[in-house]
């Protein structure tokens, strides 16, 4: 009887150790994927409407621009600058650490490269003295409260490298529709939200300003889940009526 009990205990112990080993391997694999390949992010604000909505969940490619200390959780001071670095392209939707505190994650569109001169004149983006091509398209219908919808003016913008996206223009002569000329320093980038009149971005030097290359976290690639901004991931029974099915697994442009 005792030998049988010992055999059972040994078998149970072996089974437990195998389970622990599998769990540890899975956690390590998930950590490697998150740090070096793809990290999930959610959208908490409306600064990138209509491209990204509150309640969107997306995967950000960590390897697109190489790695800096900000590629790792809590930004440990392992090294300075970037390794395996690749330059972002104008028009990329980028997650970066806010230069003001090097902690807060922001997501905006990269419109200015090192050496560029960026300005807004009458709500039109100017790059190196040339207005960006844009054309008026159908209004964006925005939920503005209970049983109330608001039509918002939209433009299709095309950057000099051919990247095309949509911007919202909430009001004429808004505070950031006319700005000074911003000369983007070497090793820095100029970021703007697609929801132009509701975005704190590089146009506000005291809050965001120019974003150092080291602060880039990754390139937003795929929107894998989207749920209404008043819904909660903690209430999955609401999902069937709140999931924005048409947005799932869309490439981010």
N, C-alpha and C positions, 0 to 999 in steps of 0.2 A: 504493500500500500504506500509506504513512504517513498519507494523508488518511483512509483507512478506519479505521486504528488510532485516529486522533484522534476520529473520529466515534463509534467504539465506546466510547472512554474518556469522551467527553462524555455519551453515553447512560447508561453505568454510573454516572458521577458524579451525573447528574440523578436516577437511580433511587435511589441511596443517600441523596441529600438529601431526596427525597420520603419515604423510609422514616423518616429521622430526624425530619422534620416531623410525620408521623403519630404516631410514638411520643411526641414532646414534647406534642402536642395531647392524646393519650390520658392522659398523666401529669397534665397540668394539669386536665383534666376530672375525673379521679379525685381530685385534691387538692381541687378545688372541692366535689365531692360530699361528701368526707369532712369538710371543715371546716365547710361551711354547711348540709348537708342530712342525711346519714345516716352514722354511724360504726359499724363493726362492733366488738363486744366479745365476749369469751368469759368464762364463769363458772368461776373457779378454786376456789371454796369452796362449802360447803353451807349458808350462812346464809339463803338464800332458798328452800330446800326447803320445800314441794313445788312452789312456783311455778316456780322455776328450779333446774336440776340441774347438778352439776359436769359439764362437757363440753358445755354448751349454748353456742351462738353466736347472737348477736342483733344486730339493727340498732337503734341509738339515734337518735331524731330530735333533731338539733342545733338546729333552728329553733323547737321547741315553746315554749321559755322565753326566746327571744332569745339574745344572744351576750355573753360576757364574755371576759376574757383567757384563761380556762380552756377556751374553745371551740377554741383554736388549739394546735397541737403545742408543747410546752415552755412553755406559758402566758406568752408574751412580754408585758411590761408596756406594752401599747399604749394602754390606757385603764382607768379604774376603773369599777366597777359593771357594769351591763348596758345594752345597746342593743337596740331593738326588743323590749323585754321583755314577756313574758306570764306571768301568775301560774300556778304549778303548782296542780293540784287535789289535794285530800286523796285518798289511795289510789293516786296515781301511783307506778309503779316507776321510780326515778330513779337515774341515774348522776351521781355528784358527786366532786369532789376532797376528799380527807380534810382537814378543817381543820387537823389537827395538823401536816401538812407541805405542804399545797397541791399535792401531786404524785400521791399514790396514788389510783387510781380505786376507788371503792366503789359498790356497788349495793344499795339498800334500798327499802323502801316508805315513802312520805311519809304520816305519820299526824297530824302536828301542824303547824298553821299559825301565823304570827306572832300572838302574844297568847293562844294556847291554853294551858291548863294540862293537862299529861299526867301520868298516874300508872299504875302497875301495882299491882293489889290481888288477891292470890290467883291470879295468872296471867291476870287479866282486865284488858284495856286500858280505862282511864278517860279520857274527854275532857271537860274542863270539868265535872268532878264527876259525869258520867253514864257508866255502864258501856256499852261497845260491845256491840251485840247479837251473840250467837254461839250456834251450836247444834252439838252433837256429830254428826259424820258418821263414815263408815266409816274404820277405821284405815288409816294409810299403811304399806305393807310396804317396809321399808328393808333393803338389803343390809348386814349387820353383820359380814361376814367370810366366809371360805371355807365354802360350803355351809351358811350360816346366815343366816336372815332374822329381822328384828325387827319386831313390830307397834308402830306409834307412833300415839298418840292424835291425832286431827285435829279441828279446829273450823272451821266456816264463819263468818267474821266479816263483819258489815255495818256500814260506817261511817255517820255521820250523813247524808252526802250520797248514800247508796245504793250505794256501791261495795262489792262483795262479793268475797271471796277466801278462800283456805284457809290455815290456820296449823297447824304441828306443835307438839305439847306433849310433849317428850321425857320429862319427869319432873315430879312434883308438888313444890312448894316449892323450885324451883330458885332460884339466886342472884338472878336478876332478875325473879322472879315478884312481888316486893313491893318497891316503890321509894318514894322521896320524891316530892313533887309537883314537876314540872319546868315552870317558866313560860317559854314560848318567847319570846325577845326579838323585837322588831320587826326585819324584814329577815332572819329566820332560820327554819329548819324543823327538825322533829323526825322522825328516820328510825328505822325498826325493821325487822329481818329477819322474814320469815314463819316461819322456823325458830327460834321464840322462845327456846329454851333453848340455842341454839348460834349466837348472833349477837352480835358486838360492835358496838353501834350507839349511838344518841344517849342511851340509858340510862346509858352509861359516859362520863361527862363528860371524864375524863382521856384517853380514847382517840379518841372521836368527838365527842360533845356536840352542840350546836346547829350546824346547817349554814348558813353564810351564803348569801344569794341569789346572790352572785357565784360561789360554788363549784359551782353546778349546771352539769352538762355537757349533759344531755339526758334525754329521756323514752324509756324502753325500750318499743319498739313491737311488733317482730316477731321471733320465734325462727325463724331460717332454717336452722339445722343443729344436730344434736345427736348426740354420740357418747359411748360408754361412757367413764367416767372413767379406766379403765386402758388405753384405746386411744390411738393417736397419729395426728395428721394426717400425720405423716411416714411412716406405714405404711398407705397407702391400700388395700393388698390385704386388710387386716383390716376395712375399712369395711362390707362387706355383712353381716357378722355383728355389728357393733358399733353401726351407726347406729340411733338410736331413731326409726324411720320415722314413728311416730304423732305426734311432736312437731314435725316439719318444717313450717315456714310457719304456725305457730300465732300468733295475736295474744296479746300478754302482757297479762294482766288482774290 
